[in-house]
């Protein structure tokens, strides 16, 4: 096999990075900001006994699909159990030219205004559903929202998504990427390395180093994707000395297509998933647009990088993985730089 052979499973106890500093999730901006606000028409319910009837009627005659994340009523500030007062959401301000027109239309549609204040007010309300606890708390200052907490997402936001043993593994694989980067530098190429891992089996799939000294497109991430293709009986570029791909993947899942075998013979079935499906990718540098899109097309599960780059597209210039129009999205994490002792080991 081209390149060096490695044992399939790696003992993380020896030479593994520490867990200090953790891993920071690079989240879409819309998860970190407050939800946008929208205008709506609301009115005070003067007679609390009429609240249930008013809500039922409004839900029948004028549901508000664009604001379905909002509760139909909220308690007025200063209201108490002995003196309850509520505001009711009548409609989106986009639906009517004024509050007066809104109430007239609702009455014409069958709303009995008994118990409802005749003055309809415009109010700011959350214009989108909150996705995080922080967004929910901030949105609640404007209007009550429906919210179902996503425990996994909250861990990403809080930076507590990984256990200490998982962090140790991530630091270990990043160290392997730094070792590959050091090999690239010794060859006169860019100091960049990449490692691909099957996290379900803790299995090393490929180790790649930058080889732009041979071809301008052969960034470390591009080489890594090609090595994964080699592991599935594909691959296009020659394997750089010192790089590695796993030829004998255990527990091979059913094939997903056909590729030309590397000897140029008849078509044969690939092994493993489609390229990087379900795999973690560790990069010493934030990837450029070309590399980040290659990881999208190869269906990587998670991308970890150590240092930002001037042409990086996951943090520095944009957050490519957060573009909703893409047909695949991977999670992105930034792992703090290695300490000096680890850097020395990577350059040996």
N, C-alpha and C positions, 0 to 999 in steps of 0.2 A: 504494500500500500504506500502511496506517496505520503511524505511527511512522517512525523514520528508517531509511534504507537504509545498510547497511554492506557493505564488501567481505567475501566469504565467508571467506577465509583471512586470518589476521592474522600479521603479522611480529612475533615475540616478542622480537626484538632491541631494539626501541625501546620504552622505557617499561616493560619487563618487570621484575618484582620479582626480587631476588637469591635465591640459594638458601640463604642462612644460616638456620639454625633448622629447615629441613626440614619434613616433615609427619609428624604423629604419628597412628598408627592407633589408633582407639578400638575395642578388642577386647572380646569377651564376657568376663565375669569368670571363667568356668570355664576360659578359656585362660591366665589370669594366675595362678590359684591352683594349689596342688598338687592332684593327683587325690585324691578322697576315699578313705578306707580302709575295708576290710571285714574281717570275721573269717573265718578258714578253719582247717581241721584239717590239720596237717602231721605228718610223722614223719621220723626220721633213718634213712637207709639205711646199715646197718652194714657190709654187704658190697657194695662198689662193683661187683662183677661181676654183681650181680643188678639193677642199675639199669635196663638196657634192658628186661628182662623185666617188671619192676614197672610201668614206664611204659606199655608196650604193653597190659598187662592192665588197668590203671586206665583207659586211654583207651577200652577196649572195654566194661568193666563199669560204669564211672561217669564219663562225660565231665561236665565242669562248664561248661555254656554261659555262665552268668553271669560266669565268670572265664576265658573263653577267651583273653583278652588276656595271661594269665600263662603263663609257661613251667611245665612240670609239675615240674621240679626246679630247685634252685639249690644252688650250692656253699656249704657251711657256712663261716662266718668262721673264719679260721685254717687252713683246709685247704690242703694243698700238693699238688704233682704227685706226690710220692712217698707222701703219705698223704692221698688224696682222701676227702672226706666230703661227702655230699649230704643235703639235705632234699627230700622229695617232697610235693607238694600232693595231699592225699587227697580233700578235698571242701570245699564251702562250709559254714561253721558253721550256716547256715540249714537245712541238709538233715538234720542229726542233733542230738539233744539233748545229746550228750556225745562226747568223743573215743573213749571205750571203745565206745559204741554205733556210732560211725562205723566203726571197724575191724571189729567183729563183722559188721556188714552187708556190708562189702566182701568179707570172707572168705566169707560165705554166698553172695555173688554170683559167687565164683570166683577171688578174689585169693589167691594162695599167699603167705603172709607171710614165707617164708624170706628172710633177709637184711634184714628190716625190723625196726626197734626196736619193741618192744611198747608203748612209751609214746607215745601220740598227744597232741600239744600244740595248743593254740589259738594262732594267730598273726595279727597284723595284716598284711594284704596290700593292694596297690592295688585299689580297688573299681571302677575304670574304666580304660579304655585311655588312656595318655598320648598327647597330641596334639602336644606341642612337645618339643624337646630338653631344656628345663629340667624339664618334668614327668617326662620319662623318667629323667633323672638323679636327681631326688628320689624317684621311685617305686622305683628300683633299690636304695635303702637298705632297703626292706622285702621285696621279692621281684623276681625277674627277670621282665621284661615283653617281649612282642613289640612291636616298634616299627619303623615305616617313616616316615622323616623326610619331611615336606612342605616342600620348599625354598621355595615361595612363602609359606607360613605363617611359616616361620622369618624371612624377610625382613620380614614385617609386624611380628613381635615385636621384631626388632632395630632397626626403623626404617630399614632399608636397601632398601626396596621400590622407590624411585624413583632414577633416575639424576639427575645434576645438570641435564641438559637438560629432563628431565620435571618436575623441581621448578620450573625456570624457567617452564615453561608453566603450571603450577598457580598460581604466584604472579601471573603475568600475568592469568589469568582471574579470580583473586580481586580483583585491582586493578580490573578492569572491574565487578565486583560492588560494590566500594566507590564507584565513580563513580556507579552507579545509586542507591546509598544516599544519596549527597550530593544527587542530584536530588530524591529523596523528601523529604529534610529541607527543601530550599528551598521545596517545595510545602506545607509544614506538616504532613507525615505523619511516621511513624516513620522513623528513619534505618536503613533496611534495604534490601539489594539482593540480587538473585539472577541468576546466569548459568547457562545450560544449553549444554553443548558435546557434540558428537559426537567422542569421543576417537579413533575409528578414522580419521577424516578431518581431525582438528584443525579442525573446522568450528563456528563460532558459530551456534547454533540459536535462542537467545532471550536477551534481557536484560530483566529486570523490576525495578521498584522498588516499594516499599511504597505502597499507596494506601488505608490505613485511614481517612484523612480523608474518603474518599468512601463506603466501605462497611467494616464491622468485620471481614468475612471476607477482605478483599483484602490479606492479608499478601504479602510479596515472593515467597515460595515458591509460594503459591497462584496469584499472577499469572503466575509463570514456567510453571507447568504449563498454565495456560490459553493462554499464548502458544504453547507447543509444540503444543497442540491446534489453534490457528490455523494453524500451519505444516503441519498435516495436514488442513486444510480443515474443522476443527471450531471450537472456541472459543465462549465464551459472553459474556464481558465485553468492553466497549469497550477498545481499546488506549490506555494512558496515554501522553501526549505524552512523547517521549524514549525510550520502551521500543521493543523491536525483536523481530521474529521473522523467520526466513528462509523466504520463500515458495517459493523455487526450489531445493529440496534436490536436489543432484546424485545420480546413481546410486540412484534411488529403488527400494527393494525392493518385492516384490509387496505389494499391499494386504492388510490383515488384517480388513477389515470395511466397514461403511458408516456414514456420518454425514450429517446434514442440512447442506447447504451454507450458507454464511454469508449468502446472499441470500434464503434461505427457499424456494429452488426444489426441484426433485426431488432425491431422494437421490443422492449421488455418492460415489465411492470415495475414501478418504483416501490420502494419500501418506506415505511414511516408515514407521517401525516403530510399534508400539503406544505412543503417548505417549512416555515417556522411556526405553524399553527400550534398553539399551546406552549411555545418555548419562551424563555426569558433571554434577553440579549443584554450583555454588559459592554459598555463602550467607555474608553478612557476620555473621549471627547464628545460633547454634544454634537449630534449628527447634522450635516448640511441638508438642504432640501432633497437632493438626489438620494442620499442614504436613508433619510427618514421616510421618503416615499417608497423606497425599496422595502423597508420593513413593514410598511402598510400593505404593500402588494404581497409580501410573503407571509402575512397574517401573524406577525409576532404578537405574543400575549402581553409582555411587559418589557419596557426598555429602561435600563439603568445607565446613567452616565455620571462621570466623576467631575468633569470640568466644563464650563461653558466655552464656546468658541465664537469668534467674530461673525461667522456665517451660520451659526447654529439656528435651527428652526423650531426647537421645542421650548425654548425660553427666551433666547437673546433677541431674535427677530420676530418671532411669532410663536404660537402654540399649535403646530400643525395637527397634533393628535386631537385637538379640541374642535377642529373644523367639522361641523355637523354634516356637511354634504358628503364627506368621505364614506365609503361603504364598509370600512373597517376602522376600528379605533383600538389602540393599545394604551395601557397605563404607562405613565412616565414617572420615574423617581430619580432624584439627584442624591448621590452618595457623596459625603464630604471627602475632600482629598485625603489620600493616605498619609500617614505620619512619615517622618524622615527615615525611620528604620525600614519600613515597608518599601519606600521608594528605592532605598539602596539595594534591597533584595531583588526588586524588579529590574535593576540595571546590571545585576551581576551576570 
